């Protein structure tokens, strides 16, 4: 046999290992593809379940839990910060109503007559404090609504802290994107997507898609308890918190913004007086007006708007007040009129 036709022993000897290596590579690729498909199915299943149940009312007009609870949600009551941020990032709106629980209890977007129906979002957040205002301001500003209102109350600037604080990362695009992704695939997303997490709330009433909370009159036992809570927790004005308001105004600089001081009940004025904090309240009011004026943002002082409607905590809710702090839409409509968002009665 000619030398040129002789078998290459090294090549022949290497063929079986090469075939084995190729087979292992093919199997590994198939395993990776199969694993990716299984993971994709799991992720799709989780996302589908979360979006279908929609515990935070982000994805659907009418999620299934509403038919069972009539709109009451323990989850939305207890996780208002998370819910309102996610809703503010996904709702279509031309007007945002920013503030505390006084806003989501007292201002019904359905009462606004100057903006098209369905284009108003109540972004009120329970017990929000001034240091959190820049975060919700950035969230709202990212949606570029034509107009916003900011309702300020004394407790935003006196309450020392809150158990859960709005995440500062939400002020940036990456933080907002992470929040939206977490609402579908986050650690809490699937755990909250069950009826037991939503139903059984202790607070009577129901949420609307616009972010307003319908709350029935409260009995005297509860309004007295709320009054006692105010007497334990009302604190002196903290001037350092004004920096939060200043930053919030900066972040809303591109928005047609109206700022107002929220109505105060006579019952809460008595609490302030009994605790020796009336002067603190006056200093707060003056400081807020001075800061906003420096920013070219005049403030409407509506603190006395509820004066014609006295409130006695020992007698339960009235048509004007749910408790010491929270006014009802009866006063809320007066607020909207003063803000130029509602036609005055009789016009």
C-alpha positions in Angstrom: 0.0 0.0 0.0 1.4 3.4 -0.9 2.4 5.5 2.0 0.0 8.2 0.9 -2.9 5.8 1.2 -1.9 4.4 4.6 -4.5 5.1 7.4 -3.7 8.0 9.8 -3.5 6.1 13.1 -3.8 9.3 15.1 -6.9 10.3 13.3 -8.5 6.8 13.7 -7.6 6.7 17.3 -9.2 10.1 17.9 -12.5 9.6 16.2 -14.4 7.7 19.0 -13.6 10.4 21.7 -14.6 13.2 19.2 -17.9 11.5 18.6 -18.5 11.1 22.3 -17.6 14.8 22.9 -20.0 15.9 20.2 -22.8 13.7 21.6 -22.3 15.1 25.1 -22.4 18.7 23.7 -25.7 17.9 21.9 -27.2 16.5 25.1 -26.0 19.5 27.1 -27.6 21.8 24.6 -30.9 19.9 24.6 -30.8 19.9 28.4 -30.3 23.7 28.5 -33.1 24.2 26.0 -35.5 22.0 27.9 -34.6 23.7 31.2 -35.2 27.1 29.6 -38.6 25.9 28.3 -39.6 24.6 31.7 -38.5 27.9 33.4 -40.3 29.9 30.7 -43.5 27.9 31.4 -43.1 28.4 35.1 -42.5 32.1 34.8 -45.4 32.4 32.3 -47.7 30.5 34.8 -46.7 32.8 37.7 -47.1 35.9 35.7 -50.4 34.7 34.3 -51.7 34.0 37.8 -50.5 37.4 39.1 -52.0 39.4 36.2 -55.3 37.4 36.3 -55.8 37.9 40.0 -54.3 41.5 40.0 -54.2 41.9 43.8 -52.9 45.5 43.5 -55.3 46.5 40.8 -52.6 47.3 38.3 -53.4 45.3 35.1 -57.2 44.8 34.8 -60.3 46.9 34.9 -62.2 44.5 37.0 -60.0 41.9 38.8 -61.9 38.8 40.1 -61.4 39.6 43.8 -63.7 42.6 43.5 -66.7 40.4 42.8 -66.1 38.6 46.2 -65.2 41.5 48.4 -67.3 44.3 46.7 -64.1 46.3 46.3 -62.9 46.0 49.9 -59.3 45.0 50.1 -57.2 44.4 53.2 -54.2 44.3 50.9 -54.8 47.8 49.5 -55.6 49.1 52.9 -52.4 47.8 54.4 -50.0 48.1 51.4 -51.2 51.5 50.2 -47.7 52.7 49.4 -47.0 49.7 47.1 -50.4 49.8 45.5 -50.6 53.5 44.8 -47.1 53.6 43.3 -47.9 50.7 41.0 -51.2 52.3 40.0 -49.7 55.7 39.5 -47.2 54.1 37.1 -49.8 52.3 35.1 -53.0 54.3 35.2 -53.8 56.8 32.4 -54.5 60.2 33.9 -54.3 63.9 33.1 -54.7 65.0 36.7 -53.0 63.5 39.8 -54.3 64.3 43.3 -51.3 63.9 45.6 -51.4 63.8 49.4 -52.1 61.6 52.4 -55.1 59.5 53.4 -57.1 62.8 53.7 -56.9 62.9 49.9 -58.0 59.4 49.1 -60.8 59.6 51.7 -62.0 63.1 50.8 -61.4 63.8 47.1 -63.5 61.7 44.8 -62.2 61.9 41.2 -65.8 61.5 40.1 -66.5 65.0 41.6 -64.0 66.7 39.3 -65.7 68.5 36.5 -62.8 70.2 34.8 -61.1 67.0 33.5 -62.5 64.3 31.3 -64.1 61.4 33.3 -61.7 58.6 33.9 -58.6 60.8 33.5 -58.2 61.7 37.2 -56.1 59.5 39.6 -56.2 59.9 43.4 -52.5 59.3 44.4 -53.2 59.8 48.1 -51.0 57.5 50.3 -51.8 56.6 53.9 -49.6 58.4 56.5 -47.2 59.7 53.9 -44.5 61.9 55.4 -42.7 64.9 53.9 -39.5 63.0 53.3 -41.5 60.6 51.0 -43.1 63.4 48.9 -40.1 63.6 46.5 -40.6 59.9 45.6 -44.3 60.1 44.8 -43.6 63.4 43.0 -41.0 61.7 40.8 -43.4 58.8 40.1 -46.2 61.1 39.0 -43.9 63.4 37.0 -42.6 60.4 35.1 -46.2 60.0 33.7 -46.2 63.7 32.6 -49.8 64.5 33.6 -51.0 68.0 32.5 -51.9 68.9 36.1 -51.4 67.8 39.7 -52.6 69.0 43.1 -50.6 68.6 46.4 -52.6 68.5 49.6 -50.3 69.1 52.6 -51.2 68.5 56.3 -49.4 69.1 59.5 -48.7 65.4 60.2 -46.6 65.1 57.1 -44.1 67.5 58.8 -44.4 66.3 62.4 -44.6 62.5 62.3 -41.1 61.2 63.1 -41.2 58.1 60.9 -43.3 55.4 59.3 -42.9 51.6 59.5 -42.4 51.3 55.7 -40.9 54.1 53.7 -41.3 54.7 50.0 -38.2 53.4 48.3 -35.9 56.2 47.1 -35.0 54.1 44.0 -38.5 54.8 42.7 -37.3 58.3 41.9 -35.3 56.9 39.0 -36.3 55.0 35.8 -34.5 51.8 36.8 -36.2 51.8 40.2 -39.6 52.3 38.6 -38.9 49.5 36.1 -37.9 47.2 38.9 -41.1 47.9 40.7 -43.2 47.1 37.7 -41.3 43.9 37.1 -41.6 43.0 40.7 -45.4 43.5 40.5 -45.5 40.5 38.2 -42.5 38.3 39.3 -41.5 39.7 42.7 -41.3 37.7 45.9 -44.6 39.1 47.1 -46.4 39.0 43.8 -47.6 35.4 43.8 -48.0 35.3 47.6 -50.5 38.2 47.4 -52.4 36.7 44.5 -54.9 34.8 46.6 -58.3 35.7 48.1 -57.1 35.2 51.7 -54.6 38.0 51.2 -57.2 40.4 50.0 -60.5 39.6 51.8 -61.3 40.0 55.4 -60.2 43.6 55.9 -61.2 45.2 59.2 -61.9 48.6 57.6 -65.4 49.0 56.1 -65.7 50.5 52.6 -64.3 49.9 49.1 -61.7 51.1 46.7 -62.5 52.5 43.3 -60.2 52.2 40.3 -59.5 55.9 40.4 -57.7 55.5 43.8 -60.5 56.9 45.9 -61.7 55.0 48.9 -65.4 54.9 49.7 -65.8 54.8 53.5 -69.1 54.6 55.4 -69.7 56.5 58.6 -67.7 55.3 61.6 -69.3 54.5 64.9 -68.5 56.7 68.0 -66.4 54.0 69.5 -64.0 54.1 66.6 -63.9 57.9 66.2 -63.2 58.2 70.0 -60.4 55.7 69.5 -59.0 57.7 66.6 -59.1 60.8 68.8 -57.2 59.1 71.5 -54.6 57.9 68.9 -54.2 61.5 67.7 -53.5 62.6 71.3 -50.8 60.0 71.7 -49.1 60.5 68.4 -49.4 64.2 67.4 -45.9 65.6 67.6 -44.1 69.0 67.3 -43.4 70.5 63.9 -40.0 69.3 62.4 -38.6 72.1 60.2 -36.0 69.8 58.7 -38.8 68.0 56.8 -39.3 71.0 54.6 -36.4 69.8 52.5 -38.6 67.0 51.3 -41.3 69.4 50.1 -38.7 71.5 48.4 -37.4 68.5 46.4 -40.9 67.4 45.6 -41.6 70.8 44.1 -38.5 70.6 42.1 -39.5 67.3 40.6 -42.9 68.6 39.8 -41.6 71.8 38.2 -42.8 70.7 34.8 -46.3 70.1 36.0 -49.2 72.6 36.4 -49.3 72.2 40.2 -51.7 73.6 42.8 -50.7 73.3 46.4 -53.1 73.6 49.4 -53.2 73.1 53.1 -55.8 70.5 54.0 -58.9 71.3 56.0 -58.6 70.8 59.8 -61.5 69.8 62.0 -62.3 71.7 65.2 -61.7 68.3 67.1 -58.2 68.1 65.8 -57.6 71.8 66.6 -58.6 70.9 70.2 -56.0 68.1 70.2 -53.3 70.5 69.1 -54.4 73.0 71.7 -54.5 70.4 74.5 -51.0 69.3 73.6 -49.6 72.8 73.4 -48.9 72.5 69.7 -51.1 75.3 68.4 -48.0 77.6 67.9 -46.2 74.7 66.1 -49.1 74.4 63.7 -48.9 78.1 63.0 -45.1 77.9 62.4 -45.7 75.0 60.1 -48.3 76.9 58.0 -46.0 79.9 57.7 -42.9 77.9 56.8 -44.7 76.0 54.1 -46.2 79.1 52.5 -42.8 80.8 52.6 -41.0 77.9 51.0 -43.6 77.5 48.3 -43.6 81.2 47.6 -39.8 81.1 47.1 -40.4 78.4 44.5 -43.0 80.5 42.8 -45.8 78.2 43.9 -48.5 80.0 45.9 -50.4 78.0 48.5 -54.1 77.9 49.1 -54.8 77.8 52.9 -57.9 75.7 53.2 -57.3 74.8 56.9 -60.5 76.6 57.9 -62.7 75.3 55.1 -64.3 72.8 57.5 -65.1 75.4 60.2 -68.9 75.4 59.4 -69.0 71.7 60.1 -68.2 71.0 63.8 -67.1 67.5 64.8 -67.5 65.6 68.1 -65.5 62.4 68.2 -67.9 61.1 70.9 -70.8 61.2 68.4 -69.3 59.2 65.5 -68.8 60.3 61.9 -70.8 63.2 60.4 -71.7 64.0 56.8 -68.6 66.2 56.7 -66.0 64.3 58.8 -65.1 60.6 59.1 -62.9 61.3 62.2 -60.6 64.0 63.5 -58.4 64.0 60.4 -60.4 62.8 57.5 -63.0 64.9 55.8 -65.7 63.4 53.5 -66.5 64.3 49.9 -68.9 66.9 51.3 -65.9 69.1 52.2 -63.9 67.5 49.4 -66.2 69.0 46.9 -65.5 72.4 48.4 -61.8 71.7 48.2 -62.1 70.9 44.5 -64.1 74.1 43.9 -61.4 76.1 45.5 -58.8 74.3 43.4 -60.7 75.2 40.2 -61.5 71.6 39.5 -65.2 71.6 40.1 -68.0 74.0 39.3 -69.4 75.6 42.3 -72.9 74.5 43.3 -75.6 76.5 41.6 -73.5 77.5 38.6 
